[in-house]
């Protein structure tokens, strides 16, 4: 799944949760689910950026060692 597909998924999920929030009797539960989803998605994005950064750093180290 590319970044556009993931963004579209997030927008659709937020839309569904907002409709659930409006029509739900238990709005605290819907808010809690939305909060958990936001925390998990932000954590996943941060972890992905961290892994990509370390991979690029390692690739730069390898290239600089074998390049000279």
C-alpha positions as CSV (number, residue, x, y, z in Angstrom):
1,X,0.0,0.0,0.0
2,X,1.5,3.3,-1.0
3,X,1.3,6.6,0.9
4,X,-1.8,7.8,-1.1
5,X,-3.7,4.6,-0.3
6,X,-2.8,4.9,3.4
7,X,-3.9,8.5,3.5
8,X,-7.1,7.6,1.8
9,X,-7.7,4.9,4.3
10,X,-7.1,7.3,7.2
11,X,-9.5,9.8,5.7
12,X,-12.2,7.1,5.2
13,X,-11.7,5.9,8.8
14,X,-11.9,9.4,10.2
15,X,-15.1,10.0,8.3
16,X,-16.6,6.8,9.6
17,X,-15.6,7.5,13.1
18,X,-17.0,11.1,13.0
19,X,-20.3,9.7,11.8
20,X,-20.2,7.1,14.5
21,X,-19.4,9.9,17.0
22,X,-22.4,12.0,15.9
23,X,-25.0,9.2,16.0
24,X,-23.5,7.2,19.0
25,X,-25.0,7.2,22.4
26,X,-21.6,6.3,23.9
27,X,-19.4,9.1,22.5
28,X,-16.7,8.5,25.1
29,X,-16.1,5.0,23.7
30,X,-15.9,6.3,20.1
31,X,-13.5,9.1,21.2
32,X,-11.3,6.5,22.9
33,X,-11.2,4.3,19.8
34,X,-10.3,7.4,17.7
35,X,-7.6,8.4,20.2
36,X,-6.1,4.9,20.1
37,X,-6.1,4.8,16.3
38,X,-4.4,8.2,16.1
39,X,-1.7,7.2,18.6
40,X,-1.1,3.9,16.8
41,X,-0.9,5.5,13.4
42,X,1.5,8.3,14.6
43,X,3.7,5.7,16.3
44,X,3.7,3.6,13.2
45,X,4.7,6.6,11.1
46,X,7.4,7.6,13.5
47,X,8.8,4.1,13.6
48,X,8.8,3.9,9.8
49,X,10.6,7.2,9.5
50,X,13.2,6.0,12.1
51,X,13.8,2.7,10.3
52,X,14.2,4.5,6.9
53,X,16.6,7.0,8.4
54,X,18.8,4.2,9.9
55,X,18.8,2.3,6.6
56,X,19.8,5.4,4.7
57,X,22.5,6.1,7.3
58,X,23.8,2.6,7.0
59,X,23.8,2.8,3.2
60,X,25.8,6.0,3.4
61,X,28.3,4.4,5.7
62,X,28.7,1.4,3.4
63,X,29.1,3.6,0.3
64,X,31.6,5.8,2.0
65,X,33.7,2.8,3.2
66,X,33.8,1.1,-0.1
67,X,34.0,4.2,-2.2
68,X,37.3,5.4,-1.0
